[in-house]
Amino acid sequence: MTAMERFPHRLTLVTGHYGTGKTEFSVNLALALAGEGARTALADLDIVNPYFRSREQRGLLEAAGVRLIATSQALADADVPALPAELHGLLEDRTVRGVLDIGGDPSGARVLARYRPKIAKEDYQLLYVVNARRPEVRTAERSVEYLRGIEAVTGLRCTGLVNNTHLCGETAPEDVREGALLAGEVSRLTGVPVVCHAAEARFADSLRDLDPFPMEIRMKKPWE
Amino acid sequence: MKREIWKGSEAIAEAAIRAGCRCFFGYPITPQNEIPEYMSYHMPQSGGVFVQAESELAAVNMVYGAAASGVRAMTSSSSPGVSLKQEGISYMAACQLPAVVVNVMRGGPGLGSIQPAQGDYFQATRGGGNGDYRTVVLAPANIQEAVDLTQEAFDIADQYRNPVVLLADGLIGQMMEPIVWKERTPRTLPEKTWAACGRGGRDHNNFITSLLIDAPACEAHNLDLAKKTAEMEKNECRWEEILLDDAELVIVAYGTPSRVAQTAAENLRKQGIKAGVFRPITVWPYPYARLREIAGLDRVKTFLTVEMSLGQMLDDVNLAVAERKPVKFYGRCGGAIPHVSEVEQAAVEAWKEVK
């Protein structure tokens, strides 16, 4: 399955509890879409995290043909809640596929509220990322609490779940499978479908039955 | 044991709660805001108290009060905030009160930047407040160690009745890594008979003060503290040796730079330079004796100190090596992290001078 088939809508809004891997997933998705020939932009709307933000991957993204929309370079290292003006262009230009990397938790998702009227008119999917190895959201009930919290502050409905269960570079296929069970349970409780299981490409064979969206770890630590 | 993925700051907060910390007082500052945020939600659930104080000074003095009553208490901040807490740390050391102070360091001096740094080494290891005192300073290099050392910090503080500093750089606070929650064997600790928590049938009141206006009494108190300092120096020194068994070039680094140094050492070995890493886990007490021993080995030709500051730990490396071998330095600062290739290059240059 291509990325465009898996994620058929023009705008992909990536939300979830912090640390579930939203940024890693967003960067991988943007690169995959661009790789399939789509005009693609990645918007870094993380106003919560001071480090490990998709804007740090500017070089990689631009080399792959992905336009990065982020707070101006002057504020790249700050933790001010400033949002890039160019985002309006992405929301309106229907020739561009947009991946919106949203900060963690309802507090991070709040940025979407101001764009809600615009987003609601577009062809979008609001994804909620699940990671069974994150202690705060390891149970379906807690996961649903965060999901509902994000819906409440954004005024948008979640349309799909992404199982992105990982342990940074130390993930095993069983972790992804446990995440699949958690995502399934969240889906049962909310009626929101599981749209994909994301897993490092090296697990393609061992997780063939889950047909995972192949990921490559891009948000590396300085010594990796 | 089940592995979980935790962010450094929230893992430190959870570790403190699991170690029996029941009072957390803090004031927000990046890059450690997840500690107070986590505490605000989870501490009340564990039957403890969380207060967001009006300032760092208020927070550290709330810790002073809670510690005086015998409760395990903690505060956390980042560099400029920890500067503000120094008075409280000195007072607690003077009053022999156990407490844990977490510093997730960012770029300085002053307000500096919010990116990771290690510029508070002098402040942490020399006692940043007034007077003759030291605190054990634990410097984790990964999230598992941050968790283990946070729990250990409370035991060390209680054992010596002294504040303990957990010194992490911003990257340790902000990055995510898998950890397991290990079964701990807590130390056997003395009863807190000194705590000001009600007279409880004693024949005297416990009175906690750092004011000793009579000079001979103040000197005697200082000499008592010095005995304790010597005990901590003797018992609490920790370090790790990575690829050191046959190393000819020794990179000395703690925290994040030690991770960078390890990758650099592995790469240097591929180029035929036998490099290893000496990683202090306590930066006070500093592992002088072991480093001195390594400096005396014939096979060891040179040292390279790597920091996210401009030559602070370098002083301790020089004290240990004491001119037995050359000591070179590479540092980045202000929020910049040394790159693996930069450390390799500095090592190659140091190697050229001695080979």
Boltz contact constraints between the chains, C-beta under 6 A:
constraints:
  - contact:
      token1: [A, 19]
      token2: [B, 7]
      max_distance: 6.0
  - contact:
      token1: [A, 19]
      token2: [B, 176]
      max_distance: 6.0
  - contact:
      token1: [A, 50]
      token2: [B, 30]
      max_distance: 6.0
  - contact:
      token1: [A, 50]
      token2: [B, 31]
      max_distance: 6.0
  - contact:
      token1: [A, 50]
      token2: [B, 114]
      max_distance: 6.0
  - contact:
      token1: [A, 51]
      token2: [B, 174]
      max_distance: 6.0
  - contact:
      token1: [A, 77]
      token2: [B, 115]
      max_distance: 6.0
  - contact:
      token1: [A, 79]
      token2: [B, 30]
      max_distance: 6.0
  - contact:
      token1: [A, 79]
      token2: [B, 114]
      max_distance: 6.0
  - contact:
      token1: [A, 133]
      token2: [B, 4]
      max_distance: 6.0
  - contact:
      token1: [A, 133]
      token2: [B, 5]
      max_distance: 6.0
  - contact:
      token1: [A, 134]
      token2: [B, 5]
      max_distance: 6.0
  - contact:
      token1: [A, 135]
      token2: [B, 4]
      max_distance: 6.0
  - contact:
      token1: [A, 167]
      token2: [B, 3]
      max_distance: 6.0
  - contact:
      token1: [A, 167]
      token2: [B, 5]
      max_distance: 6.0
  - contact:
      token1: [A, 167]
      token2: [B, 178]
      max_distance: 6.0
  - contact:
      token1: [A, 170]
      token2: [B, 178]
      max_distance: 6.0
  - contact:
      token1: [A, 222]
      token2: [B, 260]
      max_distance: 6.0
  - contact:
      token1: [A, 222]
      token2: [B, 337]
      max_distance: 6.0
  - contact:
      token1: [A, 223]
      token2: [B, 259]
      max_distance: 6.0
  - contact:
      token1: [A, 223]
      token2: [B, 260]
      max_distance: 6.0
  - contact:
      token1: [A, 223]
      token2: [B, 263]
      max_distance: 6.0
